[in-house]
């Protein structure tokens, strides 16, 4: 495999498990365009590499990711251009090999929506999740408007996507987004244990089983992501959203 092209995204391999780590702790692992490209490239390399059987995505112990770097949102943008996150969205949603997430600290925005595309999710009991799109004047992404109502029901999805409140890892488990909630000192080692367990199984059988499980929505996900991103880009250019983003950025910079 070629090395990561971004210093804030680390690649490592443990036997047949490819570990993709978001590592920008000084900015709460906020994602930038180069980080998205490195995440997408890592997933694609692992998914096509013969020696890799499982992909594990994690952050740092105090933060999975706080979502998009808001400074990117207040920069001048061409609303017709592809967002840098699109390649990552495509990679994680179309990965054929099993994807595991080990999350701790906070998982915000795309840090939560990406979990719907993971096959197994293990969270620290200290982890909090949030999809604050409505609070920022924008809309959901990564096909979450399709997937969340499908697997947790409309009312639960509406609670998380419309109100945009923080929720606990235990609530995420109750709603079907997380498999297990573990002590802070155990969440990553437990996820690695499950990754190695999966990696020890016949790889082709695992890939086919995953493909069969995802078959029903496979054709709907790309179109939903495109529609979400179209609406996301339009909303992002609105004066209301830009004011919210600028206020958020100013508050963080002054703090």
ZIDAFEN-V98372 format. One record per residue. N is the residue number from 1. RES is the residue in one small letter. PHI is phi as a letter, one per 20 degrees, with the letter a starting at -180 (999 if undefined). Layout:
BEGIN
((N | RES | PHI) (N | RES | PHI))
END
This chain:
BEGIN
((1 | x | 999) (2 | x | f) (3 | x | f) (4 | x | f) (5 | x | e) (6 | x | c) (7 | x | f) (8 | x | e) (9 | x | c) (10 | x | d) (11 | x | d) (12 | x | b) (13 | x | c) (14 | x | c) (15 | x | l) (16 | x | d) (17 | x | d) (18 | x | e) (19 | x | d) (20 | x | d) (21 | x | d) (22 | x | e) (23 | x | c) (24 | x | c) (25 | x | f) (26 | x | f) (27 | x | c) (28 | x | l) (29 | x | l) (30 | x | f) (31 | x | e) (32 | x | d) (33 | x | g) (34 | x | f) (35 | x | f) (36 | x | f) (37 | x | f) (38 | x | f) (39 | x | f) (40 | x | f) (41 | x | f) (42 | x | f) (43 | x | f) (44 | x | f) (45 | x | f) (46 | x | f) (47 | x | f) (48 | x | d) (49 | x | f) (50 | x | f) (51 | x | e) (52 | x | d) (53 | x | d) (54 | x | b) (55 | x | d) (56 | x | c) (57 | x | d) (58 | x | b) (59 | x | c) (60 | x | d) (61 | x | f) (62 | x | e) (63 | x | a) (64 | x | f) (65 | x | a) (66 | x | e) (67 | x | n) (68 | x | f) (69 | x | f) (70 | x | f) (71 | x | f) (72 | x | f) (73 | x | f) (74 | x | e) (75 | x | e) (76 | x | g) (77 | x | c) (78 | x | e) (79 | x | f) (80 | x | e) (81 | x | e) (82 | x | f) (83 | x | f) (84 | x | g) (85 | x | f) (86 | x | f) (87 | x | f) (88 | x | f) (89 | x | g) (90 | x | f) (91 | x | f) (92 | x | f) (93 | x | f) (94 | x | d) (95 | x | g) (96 | x | e) (97 | x | e) (98 | x | f) (99 | x | d) (100 | x | d) (101 | x | d) (102 | x | d) (103 | x | c) (104 | x | b) (105 | x | m) (106 | x | c) (107 | x | c) (108 | x | d) (109 | x | m) (110 | x | f) (111 | x | f) (112 | x | e) (113 | x | f) (114 | x | f) (115 | x | f) (116 | x | f) (117 | x | d) (118 | x | e) (119 | x | e) (120 | x | c) (121 | x | c) (122 | x | c) (123 | x | c) (124 | x | f) (125 | x | f) (126 | x | e) (127 | x | e) (128 | x | c) (129 | x | d) (130 | x | a) (131 | x | c) (132 | x | e) (133 | x | g) (134 | x | f) (135 | x | f) (136 | x | e) (137 | x | n) (138 | x | c) (139 | x | c) (140 | x | f) (141 | x | c) (142 | x | l) (143 | x | m) (144 | x | f) (145 | x | f) (146 | x | e) (147 | x | f) (148 | x | f) (149 | x | f) (150 | x | f) (151 | x | d) (152 | x | c) (153 | x | n) (154 | x | f) (155 | x | f) (156 | x | f) (157 | x | f) (158 | x | f) (159 | x | g) (160 | x | e) (161 | x | e) (162 | x | e) (163 | x | f) (164 | x | m) (165 | x | f) (166 | x | f) (167 | x | b) (168 | x | f) (169 | x | f) (170 | x | f) (171 | x | f) (172 | x | f) (173 | x | f) (174 | x | f) (175 | x | e) (176 | x | n) (177 | x | e) (178 | x | c) (179 | x | f) (180 | x | b) (181 | x | d) (182 | x | c) (183 | x | g) (184 | x | g) (185 | x | f) (186 | x | d) (187 | x | f) (188 | x | f) (189 | x | f) (190 | x | f) (191 | x | f) (192 | x | f) (193 | x | f) (194 | x | f) (195 | x | f) (196 | x | f) (197 | x | f) (198 | x | f) (199 | x | f) (200 | x | e) (201 | x | e) (202 | x | g) (203 | x | f) (204 | x | f) (205 | x | f) (206 | x | f) (207 | x | f) (208 | x | f) (209 | x | f) (210 | x | f) (211 | x | f) (212 | x | f) (213 | x | f) (214 | x | e) (215 | x | g) (216 | x | f) (217 | x | d) (218 | x | g) (219 | x | e) (220 | x | e) (221 | x | f) (222 | x | g) (223 | x | f) (224 | x | f) (225 | x | f) (226 | x | f) (227 | x | f) (228 | x | g) (229 | x | f) (230 | x | f) (231 | x | f) (232 | x | g) (233 | x | f) (234 | x | f) (235 | x | f) (236 | x | f) (237 | x | e) (238 | x | f) (239 | x | g) (240 | x | f) (241 | x | f) (242 | x | f) (243 | x | f) (244 | x | f) (245 | x | f) (246 | x | f) (247 | x | f) (248 | x | f) (249 | x | f) (250 | x | f) (251 | x | f) (252 | x | f) (253 | x | f) (254 | x | f) (255 | x | e))
END
